[in-house]
Amino acid sequence: MIQTVVKRDGRIVGFNESKIATAIRKAMLHTDMGEDKQLVAEITDRISFKGESQMTVEAIQDAVELELMNSRRKDVAQKYIAYRNQRSIARKAKTRDMFLEIIDIKSNEITRENANMNADTPAGMMMKFSSETTKPFVDDYLLSEEVKEATLGNYLHIHDKDYYPTKSLTCVQHPLDRILQNGFSAGHGESRPAKRIETASILGCISLETAQNEMHGGQSIPAFDFYLAPYVRKSYIEEVKNLEEIYEKDFSHLYETEITDYISRSLENLEGDERVKQHAINKTVSRVHQSMEAFIHNMNTIHSRGGNQVVFSSINYGTDTSAEGRCIVREILKSTYNGVGNGETAIFPIQIWKKKRGVSYLPEDPNYDLYQLAAKVSARRFFPNFLNLDATFNHHEDWKADDPLRYQHEVATMGCRTRVFENRFGTKTSIGRGNISFSTINIVRLAIECMEIADQEERIALFFAKLDRMLKITARQLHERMEFQKTAFAKQFPLLMSSLWLGSEKLNPLGTIAPVINQGTLGIGFIGLAECLVALTGKHHGEDEAAQELGLKIVTYMRDRANQFSEKYQHNYSILATPAEGLSGKFTGRDRKQFGVLPGITDRDYYTNSNHVPVYYKCSASHKAQIEAPYHDLTRGGHIFYVEIDGDATHNPAAIMQVVDLMDKYNIGYGSVNHNRNRCLDCGFENAAEDLDVCPSCGSDHLDKLQRITGYLVGTTDRWNHAKLAELNDRVIHN
């Protein structure tokens, strides 16, 4: 007697004889003689009682075919066989059609899931073939039934699900000093320690690129200025030694001489040691500038992951007040301002200015001049973004202004917003740590399911009950994925688990990564707070104080539950303001299909990113800051604040500084400014003119707007999916 059935995806389920009866009945209804209830019952009983205790779907279907062929209704057998063949063809056709769309480089939600990946190249196609065939495997073999139901039901999205079987982690903040001082081996060949600024720059690129191939997220350097500063002095000494050969004199007393700043100046009217020193400084500044140019150029041209994409890279800087550190910052900013290639804006690395009172923010601060330059560069090139070290939740009790290693106590972030700082199981730092994996809850859908309840208190109470259930499922799913990731061997990540991840230097290549993986974080994300609030109260948090109060209550509840999950599972759980790209339209489309067009909820092609005020809602920058600021303390897994400004920001760097002032005033952790920037795809010409149709430089009409998509830039909106394009078109200016 049949008791269990092995489905096509490998799952084992209980036997349900009614499915046999239903299939036979459908076949009969397509014949001239119609249904024969007695025969249906006879065949169903024979197969059910004569079958083995466990059978596959195919074996049961074979038995049905055989019974029908031996029965008085061979006409039904023909229909049944035909229907079975059609179903098989349909399953194959779905995969075939998906593959053909990739082959024909059609622009759709599959090929435009990530605007930073070029799915049109051979490597990009191969990545998509692999990605789309891996996801079903994960569903069928690696997810629990509860989690699978949540994803199929559009309640939960598991990010980077195609990388799930690889056991890879999301991202890491590179301790670049280890690489520069010790070199590294990444499986094939070795890299020696750096001795000069050019080598240090190249090793920084190689470290980011190599780790990108070992992980499914981004790569970041948390203290770019501090790490590279020593190689400015080394290069200066090298230049002094070159002058020793020219002058045939000993200038060794100048090797460690005090240098207040590395500024190029004319040698005219300079003599003796003063002339030699300035000459060496000029040469050093030129080398640093070229090294920073090379770093930016490499990060926009070196491809990773089989040639599918440039490295998703970020660098944090701004708090090294030494002459050498300031030189690094000044020259990376100058190089960024000048642009790459034909002068176009560099897409990577995402640059992040670390704003700190007493260091890099106020007019009396030692790095205030560089902050002014950073604002000027951001006004033209979108970067740097701004990280507020003065936000209460970004403080570190061990930070001291005179500590040469104070960067170890400074929070750093990924350009897309991922933040790692607090740590229950080790040092509180960003360095050598990153996100392990994250998943996002569709809180809009939970709210929609409560809309039919007339009483608002009951409606909200039911929402919180549903939210709690989804939080439990998500926390368990992340725990289960992490337990799977723990089984990876250190040798599977030759750079990450030997030189980068905190504590990895103690691992045996043949041992697992389990002893160190808990240093990272697990992110519970959410999307569409605005639409969720409209469903529950009729208004979003940007337009109504009561809605804002409820919004804060919702995210506070999520934060509190994350802390409880951290204790229960002994992991670093955090709440993430999800940087939704492809997901922004995926959730919405499926909800609209089921619930219809709901005003203010599903009437657009996207859900609003995390806790943001809707992009279409007209309000001042100050109002937007007041509304979004409290959520930054609650979403310590990552967050970002945006302001849209109009006109040519190149001529208004003060507008950038005003936004940073808002961040300082309202305790905002991380933010940036969006503005208009046109780019000619033929000659690289850029300006900020509105409605530009023809390039004023070369006459080409092959133009595009450079825009920020979720935290990073994309060189062409041709790679944006329809949901993000719809959001882009809805964005309004914040005056």
Protein Blocks (a to p, Z undefined) as FASTA:
>chain_A
ZZbdcdfkopacdddfklmmmmmmmmmmmpmnlpafklmmmmmmmmmmmmcfbdcfklmm
mmmmmmmmmmmblmlmmmmmmmmmmmmmmmmmmmmmmmmmmmnopacfklmmpmkbcfkb
mklmmmmmmmmmmmmmmmmmmpcfklmmmmmnopaccehklmmmnopafbdcddfklmmm
nopaehiacadddfbfklmmmmmmmmmmmmmmmpcbdcddfblmlmmmmmmmmmmmmmmm
mmmmmnopafklmmmgccfbdcdddfehiahjllmmmmmmmmmmmmmmmmmmmmmmmmmm
pcgehhlaccdddddehjacbfklmmmmmmmmmmmmnoghjopacfbdcddddddehilm
pfklmklmmmmmmmmmmmmnopacdddfkbmklpcfkbcfklmklmmmcccddfklpacf
bdckbccdfehpacfbdcdddfklmmmmmmmpmblmlmmmmmmmmmmmmmmmmmmmmmmm
mmmmmmpcfklmmmlmmmmpghklmpcfkbcfklmmmmpccddddehklmmmmmmnopaf
klomklmmmmmmmmmmmmmmmmmmmmmnopaddddddddfklmmmmmmmmmmmnopaehi
lmpcbdcehjbccfklccdfklmmmmmmmmmmmmmnbccdddddehjfklmmmlmmmmmm
mmmmnopabdcddddddddfknopacfbehifbdfknopabdcddddfklpacfbfklpc
fklmmmmmmpccdZZ
